[in-house]
Amino acid sequence: MVAAMALGRLAPETTANVGRIEGGTATNVVPAHCRIEAEVRSLDDENATRRAQEMVDALTWAASSTETDVDAQIEQQFRAYRVPESDASVVAAAAALRDCGIDPVYTATGGGSDANAFEAKGFRCLNVANGTENNHTAQERVSVWALETMLDVSVRLLAWAAEV
């Protein structure tokens, strides 16, 4: 079932993965059920929807060959959004970073955060990276320097926001 799914980096702005598989009661018993939790993230909502449906189709096809039932649910947890570099929030964040000696890097991510929920409600929200290294790995960390620097950036951002 999972082997038939397209997983990993599917396009420059799209990823898919199966993050959780659980089922069974003992090692010597064929499970009566199995639960799979998968995810698709994309900066293109239509592509994400299509890829999620492809995952369900792969499960359905595999289940049909073994006379197994599939109960699939697709839940949209957040929508993609983009903030143009000319937006006042981006201009202010870039100025605050420069004031603290950091060259801004404009990067679109496939991540989901509270910012997605704010944007969906019409409240402009911008994520500014805090210097975290090795995101979403067992080696994830943020140095003291990065935290202190982002505190300085935050103070400068407030000053810039007050001027806008």
Secondary structure by P-SEA (a helix, b strand, c coil): cccccccccccccbbbbbcbbbbbccccccccbbbbbbbcccccaaaaaaaaaaaaaaaaaaaaaaccccbbbbbbcbbbbbbccccaaaaaaaaaaaaacbbbbbbbbccccaaaaaaaaccbbbbbbccccccccccccccaaaaaaaaaaaaaaaaaaaac
